[in-house]
């Protein structure tokens, strides 16, 4: 009865959501015309209904603390691997990097390689020890050896900070996707994404989150495979001829010479050659090194990734999970690389950049093109499907992050630090659900406040905090005999503060004077462009094709002008960034190259200056035994 | 050592005179050596890509395979390298796991930490 009621409510919610989304759409979206929007709405509703059905099913399976935090701890390696892929393959990889490759070529590949190889430290150093030493959270691992309350509080604070920093850009990304494709207002989109993530986590806990991630990973892999096949059909599945054609494409050459100041015009082949070389996007080598460090070291200490290893039976299954996860993530990355180049070839840099300057809609636009174009129902159906998969990608990642942050608050702070572990099973579940609600509300509120702000740098900041604060503390705890509570405290506090302060004084922040100058330049340029295009439209000598092109260009110029004006209006009278600076103090967008070594130094310094307790050696021996043998870990529940 | 990869039985060889705790510690040491070796290899290979893309861009533009330049080949090779590394790690750990299981059981009974 209870389940049927949940299902009816779920279906009702999906239907209400579709009606709400349809009713609140604005005229902003130009990617999907009004006549074709039902296809896209239908795809979104189908994905939402599917995930809600999974949540209903998961909610029936059990409601113990172990079910809520780790799905009973008996997820198989293959399933957990797919869930890791679902947890890790974010919109940043699918939408963001495919767009980067479409607009900047080679440099986009460097992002994907960084995301992928980051699983080597996870495989070698983190997955198995975490499974053997922890129960529900990163805090459990620290508390195995260090002061219980301090470890729990530190782990909770850093886990919540990392999760919230990572969640906000994901939620904002989901809202921007809904707005750009369907015209759904920003605020409504944020509430939709936030409500969905709360339903998954509070009703279904880890089991529902795991299955939502599994389904999302399967959908994403299927969508990528389908797009790759469709993109290869026109070139008869000949990859060599595809890249040869791309490297001789005049449209690509024109785009590169117009949009990239460093590329000189000339022979098409020589111009397009730069597209396959480093340097179009990541111009500063130190920045590249910093990003590489943050990606490879941050992933291993992301709380939502670590949490996945508590949901399996033993260390060997954790290892298998990582291997399966790497297989799916690597396969998906290789397809995304091709899709980025395919978008550059079929859709073109001009159109991708005109729709979204950052190129985030390259993959949906490619789907629309491959399905038959903007005016065809199949094209818009395919675009709707790809966008719905991207939306599922976002909500699955956000659900994993919500659960990780909620677990840290409930299990580490409430159950561990405040109650000293003396709470009933039911209280632990209630605490987890209340914490999920709190985290969700904070993330929704912060995302609503972030309207109009550039929040993309928060992803880099999340990785930097994880790599600078959590990873030194985690690796020190696992592998360094001299490590102690004070060292871990210095590392977590010092690493977090350093990373945040460096970002606050970096070029990531909004500097009103620079933004005002850029917006004024854009206004002047677009005013001239609009006048030229208007003259061309009324010129009797213009052919119909010239008029059509001018009409489209005019709409785009007006959109860019409106965006620049909105940017100017939004600034008001402010002249400094939120920390009172007129210009950045450092020239690094990602602070990893400074904050990560500092985090390690804090750990070493703190551990060496503070004497270890009399039982430190015994605890260390106990940890090594448990870390490598797994003797004494909790029994799992099979799935 | 290489033969150990294909002979799981060899993994169970325990020196007769060795006390249980030191046998377990030997397993831990061999595991740590493996982790150090593979981690070093990984970081060197990955950061060679970053250094190349950042500071040796002209080297990365050299055409090496069909129409592909060195930078692209090296970037894509990271996927193959990581796959190979994962295979080596898994095979070595299967052997070490078996040894640890034997020694941990012995230690668990007679030599609790």
Interface residues (C-beta under 8 A of the other chain):
Chain A: X106 X107 X109 X110 X113 X116 X117 X119 X120 X121 X123 X124 X125 X240 X243 X244 X247 X273 X276 X277 X278 X279 X282 X285 X286 X288 X289 X292 X296 X316 X319 X323 X326 X330 X333 X334 X479 X618 X621 X622 X624 X625 X628 X629 X630 X631
Chain B: X24 X27 X28 X31 X32 X35 X38 X39 X42 X43 X46 X47 X49 X50 X51 X52 X53 X54 X55 X57 X60 X61 X66 X67 X68 X69 X71 X72 X75 X76 X78 X79 X82 X83 X85 X86 X89 X90 X93 X97 X100 X101 X104 X107 X108 X113
